[in-house]
Amino acid sequence: MPDNLKKLLAEANAVIDTVSVHDALTQVDDPRVLLVDVRETAERQNNGVIPGAVHVPRGFLEFIADPNGPMHNEAMVSGRKLLLFCATGGRSTLATKTLMDMGFVDVAHIAGGFSAWREAGGPIELTEPSSQNAG
């Protein structure tokens, strides 16, 4: 029988670093930290983005993080601490564990995700809908 989501999240939380939203807010301008948004494009368009965060949709994480991957983004291997977030923390928990499994060591996620960030008054920018979604 496959593991259920609750068990997967518990196992991931047991081995990853979690940063409170208040601690994350103090790191937003730190050049040694890279915020990584693992939400889907539509979520970003509907709810806004954290300024300076790199967009790495959860579904493409492995392909973007792997230096030999077909969609690799150099920012992922810049030597900066990777601080992941999603809407509420579930996907970023699993994404953080995945990056650790891939050999990343300085990686954590924000407890409560973008929702907690917004509630704490963190900076947010609204995005323009893409032209392919207009009309």
N, CA, C and O atoms as a MOPAC input file, in Angstrom:
PM7 MOZYME 1SCF
protein

 N      0.84800 1    -1.18000 1     0.00000 1
 C      0.00000 1     0.00000 1     0.00000 1
 C      0.89900 1     1.25100 1     0.00000 1
 O      1.85900 1     1.31600 1     0.76900 1
 N      0.60700 1     2.20900 1    -0.82600 1
 C      1.45000 1     3.42000 1    -0.90200 1
 C      1.36400 1     4.25000 1     0.37900 1
 O      0.35800 1     4.23800 1     1.08800 1
 N      2.46300 1     4.97700 1     0.65300 1
 C      2.46000 1     5.89000 1     1.79000 1
 C      1.44400 1     6.99200 1     1.54900 1
 O      1.25500 1     7.42800 1     0.41400 1
 N      0.80100 1     7.43600 1     2.59400 1
 C     -0.12700 1     8.54700 1     2.42400 1
 C      0.61900 1     9.86600 1     2.61600 1
 O      1.74100 1     9.89400 1     3.12200 1
 N     -0.00800 1    10.92500 1     2.21500 1
 C      0.61600 1    12.24400 1     2.24700 1
 C      1.02800 1    12.64800 1     3.65400 1
 O      2.11500 1    13.19200 1     3.84900 1
 N      0.18200 1    12.39200 1     4.62500 1
 C      0.49000 1    12.76900 1     6.00900 1
 C      1.80200 1    12.12200 1     6.47000 1
 O      2.62200 1    12.75800 1     7.13200 1
 N      1.98000 1    10.86500 1     6.11300 1
 C      3.19800 1    10.14900 1     6.49000 1
 C      4.40500 1    10.72700 1     5.74400 1
 O      5.46400 1    10.91600 1     6.34300 1
 N      4.25900 1    11.00600 1     4.45900 1
 C      5.35800 1    11.59100 1     3.68200 1
 C      5.77900 1    12.94200 1     4.25300 1
 O      6.97100 1    13.22900 1     4.36300 1
 N      4.80100 1    13.77100 1     4.61500 1
 C      5.11900 1    15.07700 1     5.19600 1
 C      5.81000 1    14.92300 1     6.54700 1
 O      6.76600 1    15.64400 1     6.83300 1
 N      5.34800 1    14.00600 1     7.37200 1
 C      5.96700 1    13.77800 1     8.67800 1
 C      7.41100 1    13.30600 1     8.52000 1
 O      8.29900 1    13.76700 1     9.23700 1
 N      7.64300 1    12.39900 1     7.59300 1
 C      9.00600 1    11.90700 1     7.35200 1
 C      9.91000 1    13.02600 1     6.85200 1
 O     11.05700 1    13.13600 1     7.28300 1
 N      9.40500 1    13.85200 1     5.95200 1
 C     10.20000 1    14.97200 1     5.44100 1
 C     10.48200 1    15.97400 1     6.54800 1
 O     11.61900 1    16.41900 1     6.70700 1
 N      9.45700 1    16.33400 1     7.31600 1
 C      9.63600 1    17.30700 1     8.39800 1
 C     10.63700 1    16.84600 1     9.44600 1
 O     11.25500 1    17.67100 1    10.12000 1
 N     10.80200 1    15.52900 1     9.58900 1
 C     11.73900 1    14.99100 1    10.57200 1
 C     13.19600 1    15.23500 1    10.18500 1
 O     14.07800 1    15.18400 1    11.04200 1
 N     13.45900 1    15.50000 1     8.89800 1
 C     14.85700 1    15.61200 1     8.46500 1
 C     15.21900 1    16.95200 1     7.81700 1
 O     16.39500 1    17.21300 1     7.56400 1
 N     14.22900 1    17.80100 1     7.54800 1
 C     14.52600 1    19.07000 1     6.89000 1
 C     14.55300 1    20.20900 1     7.89600 1
 O     14.08800 1    20.07000 1     9.02700 1
 N     15.10700 1    21.34100 1     7.46600 1
 C     15.07800 1    22.55900 1     8.27000 1
 C     13.84600 1    23.36800 1     7.88600 1
 O     13.53700 1    23.53800 1     6.70700 1
 N     13.16100 1    23.85500 1     8.88700 1
 C     12.00200 1    24.71600 1     8.69100 1
 C     12.29800 1    26.05700 1     9.34100 1
 O     12.74200 1    26.12000 1    10.48700 1
 N     12.04800 1    27.12500 1     8.60000 1
 C     12.29700 1    28.48200 1     9.06800 1
 C     10.94700 1    29.14500 1     9.30900 1
 O     10.05600 1    29.06800 1     8.46200 1
 N     10.79300 1    29.79200 1    10.44900 1
 C      9.54700 1    30.50800 1    10.70300 1
 C      9.43800 1    31.68000 1     9.73400 1
 O     10.44600 1    32.17500 1     9.23000 1
 N      8.22600 1    32.11300 1     9.48100 1
 C      8.03200 1    33.23200 1     8.57500 1
 C      8.72800 1    34.48000 1     9.11000 1
 O      9.23800 1    35.28200 1     8.32800 1
 N      8.75700 1    34.65400 1    10.41500 1
 C      9.41200 1    35.83000 1    10.99800 1
 C     10.92600 1    35.78900 1    10.76800 1
 O     11.54300 1    36.81800 1    10.49300 1
 N     11.52000 1    34.60100 1    10.88100 1
 C     12.94600 1    34.46300 1    10.56200 1
 C     13.19100 1    34.66400 1     9.06800 1
 O     14.19400 1    35.25800 1     8.67100 1
 N     12.27000 1    34.16700 1     8.24600 1
 C     12.40800 1    34.34200 1     6.78900 1
 C     12.36900 1    35.81900 1     6.42500 1
 O     13.12000 1    36.26000 1     5.55600 1
 N     11.51200 1    36.57900 1     7.07200 1
 C     11.41700 1    38.01500 1     6.78900 1
 C     12.73800 1    38.73200 1     7.06900 1
 O     13.06700 1    39.71000 1     6.39700 1
 N     13.49000 1    38.25500 1     8.05100 1
 C     14.78000 1    38.88700 1     8.34700 1
 C     15.84900 1    38.51700 1     7.33100 1
 O     16.89800 1    39.15800 1     7.27000 1
 N     15.58900 1    37.48300 1     6.53100 1
 C     16.56800 1    37.01400 1     5.55200 1
 C     16.26900 1    37.47000 1     4.13400 1
 O     17.05200 1    37.19500 1     3.22400 1
 N     15.15600 1    38.15800 1     3.92800 1
 C     14.70600 1    38.49200 1     2.57500 1
 C     15.73100 1    39.33700 1     1.81100 1
 O     15.84400 1    39.20000 1     0.59300 1
 N     16.46200 1    40.19000 1     2.48600 1
 C     17.45200 1    41.03700 1     1.81300 1
 C     18.87900 1    40.50800 1     1.94600 1
 O     19.82700 1    41.17600 1     1.53200 1
 N     19.03700 1    39.33200 1     2.51100 1
 C     20.36400 1    38.74600 1     2.70300 1
 C     20.86200 1    38.18200 1     1.36600 1
 O     20.22400 1    37.29100 1     0.80400 1
 N     21.98200 1    38.68100 1     0.85200 1
 C     22.48100 1    38.19400 1    -0.44200 1
 C     22.93200 1    36.73400 1    -0.41000 1
 O     23.18800 1    36.14000 1    -1.45700 1
 N     23.03000 1    36.15800 1     0.78200 1
 C     23.43100 1    34.75300 1     0.91200 1
 C     22.23900 1    33.80900 1     0.85800 1
 O     22.40600 1    32.59100 1     0.93000 1
 N     21.02200 1    34.37100 1     0.73000 1
 C     19.79400 1    33.57900 1     0.73600 1
 C     19.04800 1    33.78500 1    -0.57600 1
 O     18.91700 1    34.91000 1    -1.05800 1
 N     18.56200 1    32.69000 1    -1.14500 1
 C     17.74400 1    32.74300 1    -2.34600 1
 C     16.37300 1    32.17100 1    -2.02000 1
 O     16.24800 1    31.00000 1    -1.66100 1
 N     15.34700 1    33.00100 1    -2.14700 1
 C     13.97800 1    32.52400 1    -1.96800 1
 C     13.55100 1    31.79300 1    -3.23600 1
 O     13.75000 1    32.29000 1    -4.34400 1
 N     12.96800 1    30.61900 1    -3.06800 1
 C     12.56200 1    29.77500 1    -4.18900 1
 C     11.06700 1    29.48300 1    -4.05500 1
 O     10.62500 1    28.84200 1    -3.10000 1
 N     10.31000 1    29.96300 1    -5.02300 1
 C      8.85700 1    29.82800 1    -5.05300 1
 C      8.49800 1    28.58200 1    -5.85700 1
 O      8.71500 1    28.54500 1    -7.06800 1
 N      7.94900 1    27.56000 1    -5.19500 1
 C      7.61700 1    26.31700 1    -5.88400 1
 C      6.13000 1    26.22800 1    -6.25800 1
 O      5.64000 1    25.16500 1    -6.64100 1
 N      5.42100 1    27.35800 1    -6.14200 1
 C      4.00400 1    27.37200 1    -6.53500 1
 C      3.87400 1    27.33900 1    -8.05100 1
 O      4.84000 1    27.57400 1    -8.77700 1
 N      2.67300 1    27.04600 1    -8.51100 1
 C      2.37700 1    27.04400 1    -9.94000 1
 C      2.22000 1    28.48200 1   -10.43600 1
 O      1.95400 1    29.39200 1    -9.65100 1
 N      2.38300 1    28.67200 1   -11.72100 1
 C      2.28900 1    29.99300 1   -12.33400 1
 C      0.95700 1    30.66500 1   -12.03200 1
 O      0.92800 1    31.85500 1   -11.71800 1
 N     -0.12500 1    29.94200 1   -12.11700 1
 C     -1.44900 1    30.52600 1   -11.86500 1
 C     -1.56300 1    31.04800 1   -10.43400 1
 O     -2.19100 1    32.08200 1   -10.20200 1
 N     -0.97000 1    30.35100 1    -9.48600 1
 C     -0.99400 1    30.81300 1    -8.09300 1
 C     -0.25500 1    32.13900 1    -7.94800 1
 O     -0.69400 1    33.03600 1    -7.22900 1
 N      0.85400 1    32.24400 1    -8.63200 1
 C      1.64000 1    33.48200 1    -8.58000 1
 C      0.85600 1    34.62800 1    -9.22000 1
 O      0.85000 1    35.74500 1    -8.70400 1
 N      0.20300 1    34.34900 1   -10.33000 1
 C     -0.56500 1    35.38600 1   -11.01400 1
 C     -1.76900 1    35.82100 1   -10.18200 1
 O     -2.12300 1    37.00100 1   -10.17700 1
 N     -2.39000 1    34.89800 1    -9.49200 1
 C     -3.58700 1    35.20700 1    -8.71300 1
 C     -3.28400 1    35.83700 1    -7.36100 1
 O     -4.08600 1    36.62300 1    -6.85600 1
 N     -2.14200 1    35.50800 1    -6.76700 1
 C     -1.87100 1    35.91600 1    -5.39100 1
 C     -0.66300 1    36.82100 1    -5.21200 1
 O     -0.47000 1    37.38900 1    -4.13800 1
 N      0.15100 1    36.96100 1    -6.25100 1
 C      1.34300 1    37.78100 1    -6.15300 1
 C      2.58900 1    36.95500 1    -5.87400 1
 O      2.53100 1    35.73500 1    -5.72200 1
 N      3.71500 1    37.65200 1    -5.81100 1
 C      5.01900 1    37.00400 1    -5.63000 1
 C      5.81400 1    37.73600 1    -4.55700 1
 O      5.54000 1    38.89300 1    -4.23800 1
 N      6.78700 1    37.05100 1    -4.01700 1
 C      7.74600 1    37.68600 1    -3.12500 1
 C      8.84500 1    38.26300 1    -4.01200 1
 O      9.46500 1    37.52800 1    -4.78100 1
 N      9.09400 1    39.57200 1    -3.91600 1
 C     10.10800 1    40.19200 1    -4.77700 1
 C     11.46700 1    39.48400 1    -4.65300 1
 O     11.94600 1    39.20600 1    -3.55300 1
 N     12.06100 1    39.20500 1    -5.80200 1
 C     13.38200 1    38.58300 1    -5.83200 1
 C     13.38300 1    37.06800 1    -5.77100 1
 O     14.42700 1    36.44500 1    -5.96500 1
 N     12.23900 1    36.46300 1    -5.50600 1
 C     12.18100 1    35.00200 1    -5.43000 1
 C     12.29400 1    34.40900 1    -6.83200 1
 O     11.76600 1    34.95900 1    -7.79900 1
 N     12.98400 1    33.28700 1    -6.92400 1
 C     13.12400 1    32.55200 1    -8.17700 1
 C     11.94800 1    31.58500 1    -8.27600 1
 O     11.61000 1    30.91100 1    -7.30300 1
 N     11.32500 1    31.51700 1    -9.45500 1
 C     10.19900 1    30.61800 1    -9.65200 1
 C     10.69300 1    29.26400 1   -10.15200 1
 O     11.28400 1    29.16400 1   -11.22700 1
 N     10.44300 1    28.23200 1    -9.36300 1
 C     10.79800 1    26.86300 1    -9.71600 1
 C      9.57400 1    26.00200 1    -9.39500 1
 O      9.47400 1    25.45800 1    -8.29600 1
 N      8.64100 1    25.87500 1   -10.34800 1
 C      7.43100 1    25.09300 1   -10.06200 1
 C      7.78600 1    23.69700 1    -9.55700 1
 O      8.70400 1    23.06000 1   -10.07400 1
 N      7.06400 1    23.23000 1    -8.55700 1
 C      7.34700 1    21.93800 1    -7.93100 1
 C      7.45000 1    20.81900 1    -8.95800 1
 O      8.28300 1    19.92500 1    -8.80900 1
 N      6.63500 1    20.84900 1    -9.97600 1
 C      6.65000 1    19.79800 1   -10.98400 1
 C      7.91700 1    19.75200 1   -11.82100 1
 O      8.18900 1    18.74500 1   -12.47400 1
 N      8.69600 1    20.82900 1   -11.81100 1
 C      9.93600 1    20.88900 1   -12.58900 1
 C     11.17300 1    20.97800 1   -11.70800 1
 O     12.28100 1    21.14400 1   -12.21600 1
 N     10.99900 1    20.87000 1   -10.39400 1
 C     12.09000 1    21.09300 1    -9.44100 1
 C     13.36000 1    20.31400 1    -9.78300 1
 O     14.43800 1    20.90200 1    -9.86700 1
 N     13.24800 1    19.03200 1    -9.97700 1
 C     14.42000 1    18.20400 1   -10.22100 1
 C     15.12900 1    18.59800 1   -11.51100 1
 O     16.35800 1    18.59000 1   -11.57600 1
 N     14.36100 1    18.94100 1   -12.52800 1
 C     14.92500 1    19.31100 1   -13.82500 1
 C     15.62500 1    20.66300 1   -13.77500 1
 O     16.60200 1    20.89100 1   -14.48800 1
 N     15.12300 1    21.55300 1   -12.93700 1
 C     15.70400 1    22.89200 1   -12.80900 1
 C     16.88600 1    22.88800 1   -11.84300 1
 O     17.85500 1    23.61800 1   -12.05200 1
 N     16.81900 1    22.08500 1   -10.80200 1
 C     17.88300 1    22.06000 1    -9.79400 1
 C     19.13600 1    21.31800 1   -10.26800 1
 O     20.25200 1    21.70600 1    -9.92400 1
 N     18.96000 1    20.27200 1   -11.03900 1
 C     20.09000 1    19.45000 1   -11.48300 1
 C     20.93300 1    20.21800 1   -12.50100 1
 O     20.42900 1    20.61500 1   -13.55100 1
 N     22.22300 1    20.43000 1   -12.19100 1
 C     23.08500 1    21.15900 1   -13.13400 1
 C     23.14600 1    20.52700 1   -14.51800 1
 O     23.46200 1    21.21000 1   -15.49200 1
 N     22.85000 1    19.24100 1   -14.61900 1
 C     22.83200 1    18.56100 1   -15.90900 1
 C     21.42600 1    18.41800 1   -16.46800 1
 O     21.22700 1    17.79100 1   -17.50800 1
 N     20.45200 1    18.99800 1   -15.78000 1
 C     19.06300 1    18.88500 1   -16.19600 1
 C     18.75900 1    19.77100 1   -17.39400 1
 O     19.44200 1    20.76900 1   -17.62400 1
 N     17.74700 1    19.41000 1   -18.14800 1
 C     17.42000 1    20.13900 1   -19.37500 1
 C     16.88200 1    21.55500 1   -19.14300 1
 O     16.87200 1    22.36600 1   -20.06900 1
 N     16.43900 1    21.85800 1   -17.93000 1
 C     15.86400 1    23.16800 1   -17.64600 1
 C     16.65200 1    23.90600 1   -16.56000 1
 O     16.13800 1    24.84300 1   -15.94900 1
 N     17.87900 1    23.49400 1   -16.32200 1
 C     18.66000 1    23.99000 1   -15.18900 1
 C     18.69800 1    25.51500 1   -15.08900 1
 O     18.85000 1    26.22100 1   -16.08600 1
 N     18.55600 1    25.99800 1   -13.85300 1
 C     18.68500 1    27.41600 1   -13.53500 1
 C     19.90700 1    27.56400 1   -12.63300 1
 O     19.94000 1    27.01000 1   -11.53400 1
 N     20.90800 1    28.30700 1   -13.09400 1
 C     22.16600 1    28.48000 1   -12.35100 1
 C     21.94800 1    29.01600 1   -10.94300 1
 O     22.75900 1    28.75200 1   -10.05500 1
 N     20.87400 1    29.76000 1   -10.72100 1
 C     20.61800 1    30.31100 1    -9.39500 1
 C     20.50400 1    29.20900 1    -8.34700 1
 O     20.80700 1    29.43000 1    -7.17500 1
 N     20.07300 1    28.03300 1    -8.76200 1
 C     19.88600 1    26.92600 1    -7.82300 1
 C     21.20200 1    26.38500 1    -7.28600 1
 O     21.21600 1    25.73300 1    -6.24200 1
 N     22.29800 1    26.63800 1    -7.97100 1
 C     23.60300 1    26.15200 1    -7.51800 1
 C     24.56100 1    27.32800 1    -7.31300 1
 O     25.76200 1    27.21400 1    -7.56000 1
 N     24.01900 1    28.44300 1    -6.86500 1
 C     24.80300 1    29.66600 1    -6.70200 1
 C     25.60400 1    29.69600 1    -5.40600 1
 O     26.38200 1    30.62300 1    -5.18100 1
 N     25.42300 1    28.69300 1    -4.55300 1
 C     26.10100 1    28.68600 1    -3.26200 1
 C     25.30100 1    29.39900 1    -2.17900 1
 O     25.72400 1    29.45000 1    -1.02400 1
 N     24.16200 1    29.94300 1    -2.54300 1
 C     23.30600 1    30.61700 1    -1.57400 1
 C     22.41200 1    29.60200 1    -0.86500 1
 O     22.11700 1    28.53600 1    -1.40600 1
 N     21.98600 1    29.94400 1     0.34700 1
 C     21.00700 1    29.10900 1     1.05000 1
 C     19.70200 1    29.18800 1     0.27900 1
 O     19.24500 1    30.27800 1    -0.06500 1
 N     19.10200 1    28.04000 1     0.00800 1
 C     17.82700 1    27.98900 1    -0.69500 1
 C     16.71300 1    27.92900 1     0.33900 1
 O     16.67000 1    27.01700 1     1.16500 1
 N     15.81600 1    28.90000 1     0.29100 1
 C     14.69500 1    28.98100 1     1.21800 1
 C     13.40900 1    28.86100 1     0.40700 1
 O     12.97500 1    29.81700 1    -0.23500 1
 N     12.80900 1    27.68100 1     0.44400 1
 C     11.66400 1    27.34800 1    -0.39000 1
 C     10.34800 1    27.72000 1     0.27900 1
 O     10.22500 1    27.72900 1     1.50400 1
 N      9.36500 1    28.02700 1    -0.57200 1
 C      8.00800 1    28.23200 1    -0.07400 1
 C      7.01000 1    27.85800 1    -1.15200 1
 O      7.30600 1    27.90800 1    -2.34600 1
 N      5.81500 1    27.48200 1    -0.70300 1
 C      4.67800 1    27.23700 1    -1.59300 1
 C      3.51500 1    28.02200 1    -1.00900 1
 O      3.74000 1    29.03500 1    -0.34800 1
 N      2.29800 1    27.59500 1    -1.22700 1
 C      1.14500 1    28.34100 1    -0.72100 1
 C      1.02300 1    28.24500 1     0.79800 1
 O      0.84000 1    29.25500 1     1.47700 1
 N      1.12400 1    27.01400 1     1.33100 1
 C      0.93400 1    26.84200 1     2.77400 1
 C      2.00600 1    25.98600 1     3.45200 1
 O      1.98400 1    25.84500 1     4.67500 1
 N      2.93000 1    25.42100 1     2.70400 1
 C      4.04700 1    24.69300 1     3.30500 1
 C      4.17300 1    23.23100 1     2.94900 1
 O      5.23500 1    22.64900 1     3.16600 1
 N      3.14200 1    22.61300 1     2.41400 1
 C      3.21800 1    21.18200 1     2.09800 1
 C      4.16200 1    20.85800 1     0.96000 1
 O      5.05600 1    20.02300 1     1.10400 1
 N      3.96500 1    21.51800 1    -0.17800 1
 C      4.83300 1    21.24800 1    -1.33100 1
 C      6.26800 1    21.65400 1    -1.06400 1
 O      7.19800 1    20.97800 1    -1.50400 1
 N      6.45600 1    22.75300 1    -0.34700 1
 C      7.83800 1    23.18100 1    -0.08000 1
 C      8.52200 1    22.23200 1     0.89800 1
 O      9.74100 1    22.07100 1     0.84700 1
 N      7.76100 1    21.60400 1     1.78300 1
 C      8.32800 1    20.57200 1     2.66000 1
 C      8.87700 1    19.42800 1     1.81200 1
 O     10.02600 1    19.02100 1     1.97700 1
 N      8.05200 1    18.91700 1     0.91000 1
 C      8.46700 1    17.79600 1     0.05800 1
 C      9.58000 1    18.21700 1    -0.90200 1
 O     10.48400 1    17.43000 1    -1.18100 1
 N      9.52200 1    19.44500 1    -1.40700 1
 C     10.55600 1    19.93800 1    -2.31500 1
 C     11.89400 1    20.07700 1    -1.59600 1
 O     12.94000 1    19.77300 1    -2.16900 1
 N     11.86900 1    20.52800 1    -0.36300 1
 C     13.10100 1    20.64600 1     0.41500 1
 C     13.72900 1    19.27600 1     0.62300 1
 O     14.94100 1    19.11300 1     0.48000 1
 N     12.90700 1    18.29900 1     0.95700 1
 C     13.40200 1    16.92500 1     1.13400 1
 C     13.97300 1    16.39000 1    -0.17400 1
 O     15.00400 1    15.71700 1    -0.16800 1
 N     13.31900 1    16.67900 1    -1.28500 1
 C     13.80900 1    16.22900 1    -2.59100 1
 C     15.17800 1    16.83200 1    -2.88200 1
 O     16.08100 1    16.12700 1    -3.33300 1
 N     15.34100 1    18.12400 1    -2.63000 1
 C     16.64200 1    18.75800 1    -2.87400 1
 C     17.71600 1    18.15300 1    -1.97500 1
 O     18.85000 1    17.95600 1    -2.41300 1
 N     17.37300 1    17.85800 1    -0.73800 1
 C     18.34100 1    17.19000 1     0.14600 1
 C     18.72100 1    15.82900 1    -0.42000 1
 O     19.89300 1    15.45200 1    -0.40400 1
 N     17.74100 1    15.09600 1    -0.91700 1
 C     18.01300 1    13.78300 1    -1.51600 1
 C     18.90800 1    13.90900 1    -2.74600 1
 O     19.63400 1    12.97700 1    -3.09300 1
 N     18.85000 1    15.07600 1    -3.40700 1
 C     19.68000 1    15.32800 1    -4.58800 1
 C     21.08300 1    15.82200 1    -4.20900 1
 O     21.92600 1    16.01900 1    -5.08400 1
 N     21.33400 1    16.02300 1    -2.91100 1
 C     22.65000 1    16.43600 1    -2.46200 1
 C     22.77500 1    17.88900 1    -2.03100 1
 O     23.86300 1    18.32200 1    -1.65300 1
 N     21.69900 1    18.64400 1    -2.07700 1
 C     21.73200 1    20.02500 1    -1.60000 1
 C     21.80900 1    20.00300 1    -0.07400 1
 O     21.11300 1    19.22100 1     0.57400 1
 N     22.65100 1    20.85500 1     0.49500 1
 C     22.81300 1    20.84300 1     1.94600 1
 C     22.27100 1    22.09200 1     2.63100 1
 O     21.76100 1    21.99700 1     3.74700 1
 N     22.36300 1    23.22500 1     2.01500 1
 C     21.91600 1    24.47000 1     2.64000 1
 C     20.54900 1    24.84600 1     2.07600 1
 O     20.41800 1    25.76300 1     1.26500 1
 N     19.53300 1    24.10600 1     2.53200 1
 C     18.18100 1    24.26500 1     2.01500 1
 C     17.19800 1    24.13000 1     3.17500 1
 O     17.38500 1    23.31200 1     4.07500 1
 N     16.15100 1    24.94800 1     3.13400 1
 C     15.10800 1    24.92000 1     4.15700 1
 C     13.81200 1    25.40100 1     3.51700 1
 O     13.79300 1    25.80300 1     2.35400 1
 N     12.73900 1    25.35700 1     4.28500 1
 C     11.47600 1    25.89200 1     3.76700 1
 C     10.83400 1    26.78000 1     4.82200 1
 O     11.13700 1    26.69700 1     6.01200 1
 N      9.93000 1    27.63700 1     4.33900 1
 C      9.24200 1    28.58400 1     5.21200 1
 C      7.95500 1    27.95000 1     5.73000 1
 O      7.08600 1    27.56400 1     4.94800 1
 N      7.83900 1    27.84600 1     7.05200 1
 C      6.62300 1    27.30600 1     7.66300 1
 C      5.43100 1    28.18100 1     7.28600 1
 O      5.47300 1    29.40200 1     7.43200 1
 N      4.38200 1    27.54900 1     6.80500 1
 C      3.17100 1    28.28000 1     6.45100 1
 C      3.17300 1    28.88500 1     5.06800 1
 O      2.13800 1    29.35900 1     4.59900 1
 N      4.33200 1    28.87900 1     4.39500 1
 C      4.43500 1    29.31700 1     3.01200 1
 C      4.01700 1    30.75200 1     2.74900 1
 O      4.10700 1    31.62000 1     3.61700 1
 N      3.56200 1    30.97200 1     1.53600 1
 C      3.18600 1    32.30400 1     1.07300 1
 C      2.04100 1    32.88700 1     1.90400 1
 O      1.99600 1    34.09400 1     2.14200 1
 N      1.12900 1    32.03900 1     2.33900 1
 C      0.01000 1    32.51400 1     3.16000 1
 C      0.51700 1    33.13000 1     4.45700 1
 O      0.06800 1    34.20700 1     4.85000 1
 N      1.44400 1    32.46000 1     5.12000 1
 C      2.02000 1    32.99100 1     6.36000 1
 C      2.80800 1    34.26500 1     6.08300 1
 O      2.77500 1    35.20800 1     6.87400 1
 N      3.52200 1    34.28800 1     4.94900 1
 C      4.29200 1    35.47000 1     4.55000 1
 C      3.36400 1    36.67900 1     4.40700 1
 O      3.64500 1    37.75800 1     4.92900 1
 N      2.27600 1    36.48000 1     3.70500 1
 C      1.30500 1    37.56500 1     3.49200 1
 C      0.71100 1    38.01800 1     4.82600 1
 O      0.62100 1    39.21700 1     5.08900 1
 N      0.30600 1    37.06700 1     5.66500 1
 C     -0.28800 1    37.39300 1     6.97000 1
 C      0.68700 1    38.14400 1     7.87000 1
 O      0.26600 1    38.96100 1     8.68900 1
 N      1.98800 1    37.87800 1     7.72800 1
 C      3.00500 1    38.54300 1     8.53700 1
 C      3.39900 1    39.90900 1     7.97000 1
 O      4.22700 1    40.60600 1     8.55700 1
 N      2.81100 1    40.29300 1     6.83500 1
 C      3.10200 1    41.59800 1     6.24700 1
 C      4.35300 1    41.62900 1     5.39400 1
 O      4.91400 1    42.69800 1     5.15100 1
 N      4.79900 1    40.46300 1     4.93500 1
 C      5.97300 1    40.40400 1     4.06600 1
 C      5.71300 1    41.09400 1     2.73500 1
 O      4.56600 1    41.17100 1     2.29300 1
 N      6.77000 1    41.60100 1     2.08700 1
 C      6.58300 1    42.28200 1     0.80700 1
 C      6.06100 1    41.33800 1    -0.26600 1
 O      6.52000 1    40.20400 1    -0.40800 1
 N      5.08800 1    41.84200 1    -1.01600 1
 C      4.47500 1    41.07500 1    -2.09800 1
 C      4.28400 1    42.01100 1    -3.28000 1
 O      3.91200 1    43.17300 1    -3.11900 1
 N      4.54300 1    41.48400 1    -4.47000 1
 C      4.26900 1    42.22000 1    -5.70300 1
 C      3.18700 1    41.48000 1    -6.46900 1
 O      3.18400 1    40.25000 1    -6.52000 1
 N      2.27600 1    42.22300 1    -7.06200 1
 C      1.27600 1    41.60500 1    -7.92800 1
 C      1.90800 1    41.38900 1    -9.29100 1
 O      2.77900 1    42.15300 1    -9.70600 1
 N      1.47000 1    40.34700 1    -9.98900 1
 C      2.03600 1    40.03500 1   -11.30100 1
 C      1.01200 1    40.30500 1   -12.39100 1
 O     -0.19400 1    40.34300 1   -12.14900 1
 N      1.52100 1    40.48900 1   -13.57300 1
 C      0.66900 1    40.67000 1   -14.75200 1
 C      0.30500 1    39.29900 1   -15.29500 1
 O      1.17000 1    38.43000 1   -15.40500 1
 N     -0.96400 1    39.09200 1   -15.63800 1
 C     -1.31000 1    37.81100 1   -16.27700 1
 C     -0.55100 1    37.66100 1   -17.58800 1
 O     -0.34300 1    38.63800 1   -18.30800 1
 N     -0.14200 1    36.45100 1   -17.89100 1
 C      0.58300 1    36.23900 1   -19.14500 1
 C     -0.37700 1    36.40000 1   -20.30900 1
 O     -1.58500 1    36.21700 1   -20.16500 1
 N      0.17700 1    36.74700 1   -21.47100 1
 C     -0.65100 1    36.97700 1   -22.65500 1
 C     -1.38400 1    35.72100 1   -23.09000 1
 O     -2.45700 1    35.81200 1   -23.68700 1
 N     -0.82300 1    34.53500 1   -22.80100 1
 C     -1.48200 1    33.30600 1   -23.22000 1
 C     -2.72900 1    33.03200 1   -22.37900 1
 O     -3.60500 1    32.27600 1   -22.79900 1
 N     -2.81300 1    33.64100 1   -21.19700 1
 C     -3.99100 1    33.44600 1   -20.35600 1
 C     -5.00900 1    34.56300 1   -20.52000 1
 O     -6.10400 1    34.49800 1   -19.96300 1
 N     -4.64900 1    35.58800 1   -21.28400 1
 C     -5.55700 1    36.72100 1   -21.45400 1
 C     -6.60900 1    36.38100 1   -22.51100 1
 O     -6.37400 1    35.58900 1   -23.42500 1
 N     -7.76900 1    37.00400 1   -22.35300 1
 C     -8.77400 1    36.87500 1   -23.40700 1
 C     -9.76900 1    35.92500 1   -23.06600 1
 O    -10.69300 1    35.69300 1   -23.84400 1

